[in-house]
Amino acid sequence: MTQYFFVDESGDPGLEGESGSSSHFVIAMVQLPERMPLRPLAWVRKTLSLSPTFEFKYYKTATAPKDRFFSNVLSIPFRVRAVIINKLQLRSNWRYLSPQALTTQLIIQLTFRASELDIANEILIIDGATPAFCRSLRVQFTERCKKENRIRPFKNIIGANSRNEDGLQLADMIAGAIRLHAMNISSEHFNLISPRIVDVWQPY
C-alpha cells in the first residue's frame, strides 16, 4: 500500500551568521497512510473555535492551540524521520552548498538511511516545493538509485501548499518542536511525539 511522506522545515538552510539566519535547521519527514484531512486537527480547530481552515504553523500558533494539538495528534498513525543541523557544528563540505542544494542533499540522505522495506515507490509531498525543485530532486534520486541498484523510494514527488494539507501542517508542527528541543529551549512538545520518531540524523 502506498505511503505518503510529508516534508516541512523549521529554521532556514542559509549559512549561520547571514542576516536573519537561524542557528539550527530541521527537516521533518512525516509518514502517513493516506493523504486526507486529519480528524484530530479538525477537532482541535472546532474545540478552540478556530476557523475550519486554520493553518497550524509552529512558530505562529498560540500556546493553547499548540498544546491541544500535540495532546491529540498521537491518535494519528504517523511516523517521523528528521534531520537536525546545528550550523556551528556543520562539516566544511556541507558549507559550500547553496540553501537549495543543502536541502536537496539532506532529503536524499535522510531517505536513504531507511531501508527499501520502509520506503519504496511511495509519494513525497514537500511544502512549497517548486516544479523545478521537484524535478531536480527526482533526477538526483534516480541517479542515486541506479548507482546503488536500489528501488526508487518515491514514484512521485510533488510540491503543495501547507494551507491545504493537514499532513504538511503536522510536519511543520513536528519540525518546530524538534528544533526547539535541539536548541535546548523547550522539550515539552518533542517529548510527546518522540515515541513516533524512528530516525533523528545529525550530520556533523
N, CA, C and O of each residue as an XYZ file, in Angstrom:
816
protein
N       0.832     -1.189      0.000
C       0.000      0.000      0.000
C       0.881      1.258      0.000
O       1.843      1.349      0.762
N       0.548      2.204     -0.842
C       1.314      3.443     -0.945
C       1.255      4.232      0.351
O       0.193      4.376      0.957
N       2.406      4.742      0.770
C       2.501      5.621      1.926
C       2.833      7.034      1.447
O       3.439      7.221      0.392
N       2.431      8.006      2.232
C       2.660      9.405      1.893
C       3.651     10.008      2.891
O       3.501      9.867      4.105
N       4.663     10.682      2.348
C       5.697     11.287      3.185
C       5.638     12.805      3.006
O       5.904     13.327      1.924
N       5.290     13.490      4.073
C       5.131     14.944      4.064
C       6.376     15.588      4.659
O       6.807     15.226      5.753
N       6.951     16.545      3.931
C       8.206     17.172      4.354
C       8.022     18.667      4.577
O       7.496     19.379      3.721
N       8.466     19.128      5.743
C       8.490     20.556      6.020
C       9.729     20.868      6.851
O      10.385     19.971      7.380
N      10.035     22.155      6.955
C      11.276     22.601      7.600
C      10.965     23.507      8.784
O       9.855     24.020      8.921
N      11.964     23.690      9.628
C      11.927     24.705     10.664
C      13.295     25.364     10.697
O      14.320     24.683     10.670
N      13.311     26.693     10.755
C      14.574     27.392     10.574
C      14.822     27.589      9.095
O      13.900     27.470      8.287
N      16.051     27.889      8.733
C      16.366     28.103      7.321
C      17.703     27.445      6.986
O      18.550     27.273      7.862
N      17.890     27.079      5.718
C      19.123     26.398      5.317
C      20.279     27.326      4.986
O      21.337     26.859      4.565
N      20.101     28.643      5.169
C      21.188     29.579      4.905
C      22.299     29.443      5.933
O      22.069     28.971      7.047
N      23.491     29.855      5.561
C      24.623     29.755      6.470
C      24.400     30.604      7.706
O      23.889     31.721      7.622
N      24.789     30.067      8.855
C      24.652     30.779     10.122
C      25.506     32.037     10.100
O      26.663     32.001      9.682
N      24.944     33.130     10.544
C      25.670     34.391     10.511
C      25.126     35.341      9.459
O      25.323     36.552      9.550
N      24.432     34.788      8.445
C      23.806     35.650      7.458
C      22.609     36.356      8.087
O      22.037     35.867      9.062
N      22.240     37.483      7.540
C      21.135     38.265      8.091
C      19.854     37.433      8.157
O      19.396     36.900      7.146
N      19.289     37.332      9.346
C      18.042     36.603      9.522
C      18.186     35.097      9.583
O      17.183     34.390      9.676
N      19.398     34.588      9.533
C      19.604     33.142      9.518
C      19.472     32.560     10.922
O      19.860     33.189     11.906
N      18.919     31.349     11.001
C      18.754     30.670     12.277
C      19.992     29.846     12.614
O      20.761     29.482     11.724
N      20.182     29.554     13.894
C      21.329     28.745     14.311
C      21.128     27.272     14.005
O      22.097     26.536     13.822
N      19.859     26.830     13.947
C      19.531     25.424     13.694
C      18.545     25.319     12.535
O      17.708     26.197     12.325
N      18.666     24.235     11.798
C      17.773     23.951     10.676
C      17.303     22.507     10.807
O      18.110     21.596     10.986
N      15.994     22.307     10.716
C      15.411     20.972     10.877
C      14.517     20.655      9.689
O      13.743     21.498      9.235
N      14.633     19.432      9.193
C      13.701     18.910      8.201
C      12.987     17.721      8.834
O      13.627     16.803      9.347
N      11.666     17.744      8.793
C      10.874     16.627      9.300
C      10.145     15.956      8.143
O       9.524     16.618      7.312
N      10.234     14.636      8.106
C       9.545     13.837      7.095
C       8.541     12.947      7.826
O       8.920     12.015      8.535
N       7.260     13.247      7.643
C       6.201     12.563      8.375
C       5.484     11.574      7.466
O       4.988     11.945      6.402
N       5.433     10.331      7.884
C       4.818      9.255      7.114
C       3.376      9.042      7.563
O       3.096      8.867      8.749
N       2.463      9.060      6.583
C       1.045      8.823      6.842
C       0.503      7.816      5.831
O       1.010      7.733      4.712
N      -0.515      7.055      6.208
C      -1.062      6.060      5.282
C      -1.969      6.641      4.214
O      -2.257      5.977      3.218
N      -2.426      7.884      4.411
C      -3.348      8.498      3.460
C      -3.032      9.984      3.310
O      -2.385     10.591      4.164
N      -3.497     10.541      2.220
C      -3.408     11.985      2.005
C      -4.827     12.539      2.086
O      -5.564     12.568      1.100
N      -5.181     12.972      3.277
C      -6.535     13.447      3.509
C      -6.558     14.306      4.763
O      -5.603     14.285      5.539
N      -7.650     15.075      4.981
C      -7.753     15.857      6.215
C      -7.654     14.951      7.441
O      -8.152     13.825      7.437
N      -7.009     15.455      8.481
C      -6.800     14.678      9.695
C      -7.842     15.066     10.741
O      -7.925     16.232     11.128
N      -8.632     14.108     11.196
C      -9.732     14.405     12.111
C      -9.284     15.074     13.415
O      -9.956     15.998     13.872
N      -8.180     14.646     14.028
C      -7.767     15.315     15.268
C      -7.479     16.802     15.073
O      -7.726     17.598     15.979
N      -6.960     17.190     13.906
C      -6.710     18.607     13.651
C      -8.026     19.358     13.512
O      -8.163     20.478     14.005
N      -8.997     18.738     12.838
C     -10.316     19.356     12.709
C     -10.969     19.498     14.080
O     -11.633     20.499     14.349
N     -10.787     18.519     14.937
C     -11.381     18.553     16.283
C     -10.767     19.672     17.120
O     -11.481     20.376     17.835
N      -9.447     19.839     17.035
C      -8.785     20.921     17.774
C      -9.272     22.275     17.284
O      -9.544     23.167     18.087
N      -9.382     22.432     15.979
C      -9.886     23.704     15.437
C     -11.296     23.990     15.982
O     -11.601     25.114     16.380
N     -12.141     22.960     15.992
C     -13.525     23.147     16.423
C     -13.608     23.465     17.914
O     -14.317     24.391     18.309
N     -12.891     22.709     18.743
C     -12.988     22.900     20.197
C     -12.407     24.227     20.651
O     -12.796     24.739     21.701
N     -11.483     24.797     19.885
C     -10.892     26.084     20.238
C     -11.526     27.239     19.451
O     -11.031     28.366     19.468
N     -12.633     26.929     18.760
C     -13.369     27.937     17.983
C     -12.485     28.607     16.941
O     -12.599     29.806     16.687
N     -11.614     27.826     16.351
C     -10.778     28.323     15.268
C     -11.492     28.083     13.938
O     -12.399     27.257     13.846
N     -11.077     28.803     12.937
C     -11.653     28.604     11.610
C     -11.389     27.181     11.138
O     -10.323     26.633     11.418
N     -12.337     26.568     10.426
C     -12.104     25.225      9.873
C     -10.892     25.173      8.944
O     -10.342     24.102      8.687
N     -10.484     26.342      8.444
C      -9.319     26.399      7.550
C      -8.075     26.922      8.273
O      -7.074     27.238      7.630
N      -8.132     27.016      9.606
C      -6.971     27.493     10.371
C      -5.763     26.622     10.071
O      -5.846     25.394     10.083
N      -4.621     27.287      9.796
C      -3.401     26.558      9.462
C      -2.473     26.495     10.676
O      -2.070     27.526     11.215
N      -2.142     25.285     11.096
C      -1.215     25.101     12.207
C       0.224     25.283     11.721
O       0.708     24.526     10.879
N       0.892     26.289     12.261
C       2.306     26.525     11.996
C       2.963     26.764     13.352
O       2.505     27.603     14.127
N       4.022     26.036     13.634
C       4.551     26.003     15.000
C       4.870     27.389     15.550
O       4.493     27.714     16.676
N       5.556     28.198     14.768
C       6.010     29.484     15.293
C       4.977     30.597     15.159
O       5.245     31.738     15.536
N       3.811     30.281     14.630
C       2.750     31.279     14.529
C       1.526     30.901     15.358
O       0.624     31.718     15.544
N       1.492     29.677     15.853
C       0.344     29.195     16.608
C       0.507     29.534     18.092
O       1.581     29.344     18.663
N      -0.553     30.033     18.703
C      -0.518     30.402     20.119
C      -0.341     29.153     20.993
O      -0.504     28.023     20.533
N      -0.008     29.389     22.250
C       0.317     28.290     23.169
C      -0.842     27.315     23.360
O      -0.640     26.102     23.296
N      -2.045     27.822     23.592
C      -3.179     26.929     23.862
C      -3.482     25.995     22.689
O      -3.594     24.787     22.897
N      -3.620     26.516     21.456
C      -3.832     25.601     20.321
C      -2.657     24.642     20.120
O      -2.853     23.485     19.749
N      -1.445     25.124     20.364
C      -0.265     24.290     20.189
C      -0.275     23.125     21.184
O      -0.013     21.982     20.810
N      -0.576     23.420     22.442
C      -0.628     22.365     23.454
C      -1.730     21.361     23.136
O      -1.534     20.151     23.248
N      -2.891     21.879     22.738
C      -4.012     20.990     22.406
C      -3.668     20.133     21.190
O      -4.022     18.955     21.133
N      -2.985     20.722     20.234
C      -2.562     19.994     19.033
C      -1.733     18.775     19.412
O      -2.051     17.658     19.004
N      -0.680     18.980     20.184
C       0.233     17.876     20.494
C      -0.378     16.847     21.446
O       0.059     15.697     21.479
N      -1.369     17.250     22.208
C      -2.009     16.285     23.104
C      -2.997     15.393     22.372
O      -3.463     14.395     22.924
N      -3.323     15.750     21.117
C      -4.320     14.979     20.376
C      -3.784     14.263     19.137
O      -4.438     13.352     18.629
N      -2.617     14.653     18.646
C      -2.172     14.084     17.369
C      -1.696     12.638     17.481
O      -1.543     11.961     16.465
N      -1.463     12.159     18.690
C      -0.973     10.784     18.799
C      -2.024      9.750     18.413
O      -1.718      8.562     18.304
N      -3.252     10.193     18.209
C      -4.270      9.276     17.692
C      -4.116      9.063     16.191
O      -4.781      8.209     15.604
N      -3.239      9.843     15.581
C      -2.951      9.711     14.147
C      -1.818      8.707     13.958
O      -0.818      8.790     14.671
N      -1.933      7.768     13.033
C      -0.875      6.758     12.829
C       0.282      7.292     11.985
O       0.404      6.943     10.811
N       1.121      8.127     12.570
C       2.231      8.705     11.820
C       3.571      8.239     12.394
O       3.671      7.825     13.549
N       4.605      8.322     11.533
C       5.987      8.103     11.952
C       6.823      9.263     11.429
O       6.470      9.906     10.441
N       7.930      9.519     12.105
C       8.737     10.691     11.777
C      10.201     10.312     11.562
O      10.779      9.540     12.328
N      10.783     10.872     10.504
C      12.226     10.869     10.295
C      12.652     12.330     10.224
O      11.964     13.145      9.608
N      13.770     12.668     10.844
C      14.158     14.073     10.894
C      15.666     14.226     10.805
O      16.428     13.331     11.172
N      16.074     15.384     10.307
C      17.490     15.758     10.297
C      17.602     17.087     11.023
O      16.803     17.998     10.808
N      18.613     17.183     11.893
C      18.863     18.396     12.665
C      20.243     18.928     12.308
O      21.239     18.211     12.408
N      20.294     20.183     11.894
C      21.561     20.837     11.578
C      21.836     21.934     12.606
O      21.066     22.886     12.733
N      22.934     21.789     13.333
C      23.460     22.881     14.154
C      24.560     23.519     13.313
O      25.621     22.924     13.125
N      24.317     24.710     12.814
C      25.219     25.299     11.823
C      26.623     25.559     12.361
O      27.583     25.616     11.592
N      26.746     25.715     13.668
C      28.072     25.910     14.254
C      28.915     24.642     14.173
O      30.144     24.703     14.203
N      28.248     23.491     14.070
C      28.947     22.212     14.042
C      28.923     21.554     12.669
O      29.348     20.408     12.526
N      28.437     22.258     11.670
C      28.293     21.690     10.337
C      29.656     21.445      9.695
O      30.527     22.314      9.730
N      29.839     20.270      9.114
C      31.100     19.938      8.463
C      31.354     20.883      7.292
O      30.423     21.382      6.660
N      32.635     21.115      7.019
C      33.014     22.095      5.999
C      32.483     21.732      4.618
O      32.164     22.628      3.837
N      32.376     20.427      4.287
C      31.922     20.045      2.955
C      30.446     20.387      2.723
O      30.014     20.520      1.578
N      29.672     20.531      3.805
C      28.278     20.945      3.667
C      28.172     22.452      3.468
O      27.211     22.932      2.866
N      29.158     23.204      3.971
C      29.070     24.658      3.992
C      29.152     25.275      2.597
O      28.757     26.426      2.411
N      29.655     24.533      1.621
C      29.799     25.067      0.268
C      28.529     24.910     -0.557
O      28.463     25.391     -1.688
N      27.528     24.247     -0.008
C      26.282     24.036     -0.743
C      25.366     25.249     -0.617
O      25.324     25.909      0.421
N      24.634     25.528     -1.695
C      23.621     26.564     -1.634
C      22.481     26.066     -0.745
O      22.376     24.863     -0.505
N      21.622     26.970     -0.251
C      20.495     26.510      0.569
C      19.644     25.438     -0.110
O      19.226     24.476      0.534
N      19.385     25.604     -1.423
C      18.579     24.595     -2.124
C      19.324     23.277     -2.245
O      18.735     22.214     -2.055
N      20.617     23.334     -2.559
C      21.400     22.110     -2.692
C      21.520     21.399     -1.352
O      21.472     20.170     -1.291
N      21.676     22.169     -0.277
C      21.758     21.570      1.061
C      20.457     20.861      1.400
O      20.469     19.726      1.876
N      19.334     21.530      1.154
C      18.032     20.922      1.439
C      17.846     19.646      0.634
O      17.379     18.639      1.165
N      18.208     19.681     -0.642
C      18.087     18.501     -1.503
C      18.903     17.340     -0.967
O      18.395     16.223     -0.862
N      20.156     17.585     -0.627
C      21.022     16.515     -0.137
C      20.542     15.961      1.197
O      20.645     14.760      1.444
N      20.026     16.815      2.043
C      19.526     16.340      3.336
C      18.308     15.445      3.150
O      18.193     14.418      3.819
N      17.393     15.819      2.248
C      16.217     14.985      1.996
C      16.634     13.634      1.424
O      16.125     12.595      1.843
N      17.559     13.649      0.468
C      18.009     12.403     -0.160
C      18.686     11.489      0.863
O      18.359     10.306      0.959
N      19.611     12.034      1.608
C      20.353     11.190      2.545
C      19.483     10.726      3.712
O      19.651      9.611      4.206
N      18.556     11.574      4.152
C      17.624     11.141      5.192
C      16.791      9.964      4.695
O      16.565      8.998      5.423
N      16.335     10.057      3.438
C      15.535      8.985      2.846
C      16.329      7.689      2.760
O      15.819      6.625      3.109
N      17.573      7.770      2.298
C      18.362      6.561      2.091
C      18.909      5.958      3.385
O      19.523      4.891      3.361
N      18.692      6.624      4.494
C      19.005      5.997      5.780
C      17.977      4.906      6.103
O      18.234      4.027      6.926
N      16.823      4.971      5.453
C      15.791      3.950      5.623
C      16.018      2.822      4.628
O      16.627      3.026      3.578
N      15.540      1.654      4.953
C      15.676      0.517      4.048
C      14.574      0.538      2.995
O      13.600      1.282      3.115
N      14.738     -0.281      1.969
C      13.711     -0.392      0.933
C      12.410     -0.963      1.494
O      11.340     -0.760      0.921
N      12.506     -1.671      2.604
C      11.301     -2.208      3.231
C      10.463     -1.105      3.853
O       9.256     -1.260      4.037
N      11.111      0.015      4.177
C      10.398      1.130      4.803
C       9.935      2.178      3.792
O       8.848      2.739      3.935
N      10.752      2.445      2.772
C      10.406      3.470      1.790
C      10.710      2.940      0.390
O      11.873      2.779      0.020
N       9.662      2.671     -0.385
C       9.820      2.209     -1.768
C       8.544      2.505     -2.551
O       7.455      2.069     -2.178
N       8.699      3.255     -3.644
C       7.576      3.596     -4.517
C       6.446      4.315     -3.777
O       5.266      4.046     -4.004
N       6.827      5.223     -2.898
C       5.851      5.998     -2.142
C       5.629      7.354     -2.806
O       6.098      7.580     -3.921
N       4.924      8.249     -2.136
C       4.681      9.595     -2.641
C       5.249     10.610     -1.653
O       4.960     10.562     -0.458
N       6.060     11.527     -2.173
C       6.703     12.555     -1.359
C       6.031     13.891     -1.634
O       5.914     14.306     -2.787
N       5.591     14.561     -0.585
C       4.903     15.851     -0.696
C       5.690     16.874      0.109
O       5.852     16.723      1.320
N       6.180     17.917     -0.560
C       7.075     18.887      0.068
C       6.415     20.253      0.108
O       5.916     20.745     -0.904
N       6.416     20.853      1.274
C       5.777     22.152      1.425
C       6.483     23.212      0.573
O       7.686     23.437      0.703
N       5.705     23.852     -0.299
C       6.205     24.968     -1.081
C       7.210     24.634     -2.164
O       7.791     25.544     -2.755
N       7.433     23.369     -2.441
C       8.432     22.999     -3.446
C       7.961     23.371     -4.842
O       6.819     23.096     -5.212
N       8.832     23.992     -5.608
C       8.512     24.370     -6.983
C       8.642     23.153     -7.901
O       9.292     22.175     -7.532
N       8.037     23.197     -9.088
C       8.220     22.098    -10.043
C       9.689     21.863    -10.374
O      10.111     20.719    -10.540
N      10.472     22.938    -10.470
C      11.901     22.791    -10.782
C      12.632     22.061     -9.660
O      13.479     21.207     -9.920
N      12.306     22.394     -8.420
C      12.933     21.716     -7.287
C      12.562     20.240     -7.287
O      13.418     19.385     -7.062
N      11.292     19.936     -7.538
C      10.843     18.537     -7.557
C      11.535     17.757     -8.667
O      11.931     16.610     -8.459
N      11.686     18.367     -9.851
C      12.366     17.691    -10.955
C      13.824     17.406    -10.593
O      14.320     16.303    -10.822
N      14.503     18.396    -10.030
C      15.900     18.222     -9.641
C      16.038     17.115     -8.605
O      16.941     16.282     -8.695
N      15.158     17.107     -7.637
C      15.204     16.079     -6.598
C      14.936     14.702     -7.194
O      15.580     13.723     -6.819
N      13.984     14.628     -8.121
C      13.647     13.359     -8.761
C      14.839     12.814     -9.547
O      15.128     11.619     -9.490
N      15.524     13.682    -10.276
C      16.699     13.272    -11.053
C      17.798     12.743    -10.138
O      18.409     11.714    -10.425
N      18.043     13.437     -9.053
C      19.104     13.016     -8.147
C      18.762     11.715     -7.432
O      19.641     10.889     -7.187
N      17.493     11.531     -7.098
C      17.074     10.250     -6.525
C      17.304      9.123     -7.535
O      17.796      8.053     -7.176
N      16.945      9.367     -8.798
C      17.105      8.350     -9.840
C      18.571      7.966    -10.009
O      18.901      6.784    -10.107
N      19.445      8.963    -10.042
C      20.879      8.698    -10.192
C      21.416      7.894     -9.017
O      22.201      6.965     -9.204
N      21.003      8.240     -7.835
C      21.462      7.517     -6.643
C      20.951      6.082     -6.646
O      21.681      5.164     -6.274
N      19.701      5.880     -7.062
C      19.128      4.525     -7.103
C      19.858      3.646     -8.117
O      20.126      2.473     -7.854
N      20.180      4.224     -9.282
C      20.915      3.457    -10.289
C      22.303      3.077     -9.770
O      22.762      1.953     -9.973
N      22.950      3.999     -9.114
C      24.288      3.767     -8.592
C      24.297      2.674     -7.543
O      25.231      1.875     -7.484
N      23.261      2.632     -6.710
C      23.213      1.678     -5.609
C      22.326      0.478     -5.900
O      22.134     -0.387     -5.046
N      21.775      0.433     -7.141
C      20.906     -0.676     -7.539
C      19.780     -0.858     -6.526
O      19.562     -1.945     -5.991
N      19.091      0.219     -6.289
C      18.057      0.249     -5.257
C      16.727      0.661     -5.866
O      16.685      1.439     -6.819
N      15.645      0.139     -5.313
C      14.302      0.534     -5.740
C      14.107      2.010     -5.443
O      14.510      2.494     -4.385
N      13.496      2.720     -6.366
C      13.259      4.143     -6.142
C      12.377      4.326     -4.899
O      11.393      3.607     -4.727
N      12.723      5.272     -4.050
C      11.925      5.463     -2.836
C      10.568      6.098     -3.105
O       9.584      5.799     -2.428
N      10.527      6.995     -4.121
C       9.287      7.718     -4.387
C       8.914      7.633     -5.861
O       9.725      7.946     -6.733
N       7.689      7.209     -6.133
C       7.220      7.161     -7.513
C       6.702      8.523     -7.972
O       6.529      8.764     -9.167
N       6.459      9.410     -7.005
C       6.009     10.750     -7.342
C       6.501     11.730     -6.283
O       6.428     11.447     -5.088
N       7.007     12.892     -6.726
C       7.477     13.946     -5.835
C       6.756     15.221     -6.232
O       6.869     15.672     -7.372
N       6.020     15.801     -5.303
C       5.206     16.965     -5.633
C       5.343     18.053     -4.565
O       5.619     17.773     -3.398
N       5.146     19.284     -4.990
C       5.080     20.395     -4.064
C       3.626     20.705     -3.749
O       2.749     20.490     -4.586
N       3.366     21.208     -2.550
C       1.999     21.532     -2.164
C       2.010     22.678     -1.171
O       3.041     22.996     -0.577
N       0.851     23.292     -1.000
C       0.673     24.394     -0.061
C       0.172     23.836      1.265
O      -0.856     23.159      1.309
N       0.888     24.115      2.331
C       0.522     23.563      3.634
C      -0.868     24.018      4.085
O      -1.507     23.332      4.883
N      -1.337     25.144      3.596
C      -2.677     25.615      3.976
C      -3.741     24.587      3.611
O      -4.783     24.499      4.261
N      -3.467     23.809      2.561
C      -4.452     22.836      2.083
C      -4.095     21.397      2.443
O      -4.775     20.466      2.010
N      -3.039     21.202      3.230
C      -2.556     19.849      3.515
C      -2.330     19.666      5.019
O      -1.371     20.200      5.577
N      -3.210     18.914      5.665
C      -3.016     18.649      7.094
C      -1.716     17.899      7.357
O      -1.083     18.094      8.394
N      -1.316     17.042      6.419
C      -0.063     16.302      6.599
C       1.134     17.232      6.675
O       2.060     16.997      7.451
N       1.117     18.291      5.869
C       2.209     19.268      5.904
C       2.148     20.108      7.171
O       3.189     20.488      7.706
N       0.949     20.405      7.659
C       0.834     21.137      8.915
C       1.357     20.292     10.075
O       1.991     20.815     10.992
N       1.093     19.000     10.034
C       1.640     18.100     11.048
C       3.163     18.096     10.981
O       3.830     18.126     12.015
N       3.714     18.057      9.770
C       5.170     18.072      9.599
C       5.768     19.383     10.101
O       6.833     19.377     10.719
N       5.098     20.507      9.844
C       5.575     21.809     10.317
C       5.619     21.853     11.837
O       6.617     22.281     12.417
N       4.554     21.419     12.480
C       4.489     21.447     13.937
C       5.557     20.546     14.552
O       6.172     20.904     15.557
N       5.775     19.387     13.954
C       6.785     18.461     14.470
C       8.182     19.017     14.258
O       9.031     18.918     15.145
N       8.431     19.604     13.087
C       9.747     20.196     12.827
C      10.041     21.308     13.822
O      11.163     21.419     14.317
N       9.046     22.129     14.117
C       9.232     23.203     15.083
C       9.534     22.680     16.473
O      10.400     23.214     17.166
N       8.827     21.639     16.886
C       9.067     21.046     18.205
C      10.463     20.442     18.296
O      11.125     20.554     19.328
N      10.908     19.808     17.227
C      12.244     19.210     17.212
C      13.318     20.296     17.279
O      14.317     20.138     17.981
N      13.117     21.394     16.552
C      14.125     22.459     16.556
C      14.228     23.125     17.926
O      15.327     23.429     18.389
N      13.088     23.352     18.573
C      13.118     23.948     19.911
C      13.846     23.026     20.894
O      14.585     23.488     21.764
N      13.627     21.731     20.744
C      14.325     20.746     21.574
C      15.825     20.775     21.293
O      16.629     20.753     22.226
N      16.206     20.822     20.026
C      17.623     20.815     19.647
C      18.346     22.064     20.147
O      19.544     22.023     20.424
N      17.623     23.160     20.260
C      18.204     24.418     20.724
C      18.191     24.534     22.249
O      18.601     25.553     22.806
N      17.712     23.475     22.920
C      17.637     23.445     24.388
C      16.748     24.561     24.942
O      17.023     25.117     26.005
N      15.691     24.877     24.211
C      14.743     25.900     24.660
C      13.555     25.260     25.373
O      13.165     25.678     26.463
N      12.990     24.236     24.731
C      11.858     23.526     25.331
C      11.744     22.137     24.700
O      11.908     21.979     23.490
N      11.462     21.138     25.531
C      11.303     19.771     25.024
C       9.908     19.225     25.281
O       9.656     18.040     25.063
N       9.008     20.069     25.738
C       7.667     19.614     26.113
C       6.957     18.929     24.952
O       6.476     17.805     25.096
N       6.891     19.590     23.814
C       6.183     19.014     22.669
C       6.991     17.897     22.019
O       6.424     16.916     21.538
N       8.302     18.041     22.003
C       9.163     16.986     21.464
C       8.947     15.687     22.231
O       8.841     14.623     21.620
N       8.883     15.755     23.538
C       8.724     14.540     24.348
C       7.412     13.829     24.059
O       7.333     12.604     24.148
N       6.385     14.592     23.714
C       5.096     13.977     23.415
C       5.151     13.152     22.138
O       4.545     12.083     22.067
N       5.872     13.639     21.124
C       5.881     12.937     19.836
C       7.123     12.058     19.659
O       7.239     11.361     18.651
N       8.042     12.078     20.609
C       9.290     11.316     20.457
C       9.084      9.810     20.251
O       9.887      9.200     19.546
N       8.050      9.176     20.828
C       7.856      7.745     20.550
C       7.580      7.432     19.078
O       7.742      6.292     18.643
N       7.163      8.446     18.310
C       6.865      8.237     16.886
C       8.072      8.539     15.990
O       8.011      8.339     14.777
N       9.158      9.014     16.583
C      10.336      9.342     15.788
C      11.197      8.093     15.600
O      11.716      7.541     16.570
N      11.344      7.657     14.369
C      12.083      6.431     14.082
C      13.537      6.707     13.690
O      14.370      5.800     13.695
N      13.835      7.963     13.352
C      15.221      8.308     12.987
C      15.430      9.803     13.177
O      14.655     10.622     12.683
N      16.490     10.144     13.901
C      16.947     11.536     14.004
C      18.401     11.545     13.587
O      19.247     10.925     14.233
N      18.690     12.247     12.509
C      20.049     12.289     11.939
C      20.640     13.658     12.173
O      20.011     14.676     11.884
N      21.852     13.683     12.697
C      22.591     14.928     12.901
C      23.931     14.816     12.189
O      24.883     14.293     12.768
N      24.034     15.294     10.945
C      25.224     15.092     10.113
C      26.371     16.057     10.429
O      26.570     17.052      9.731
N      27.125     15.746     11.497
C      28.248     16.594     11.867
C      29.573     15.916     11.535
O      30.637     16.486     11.778
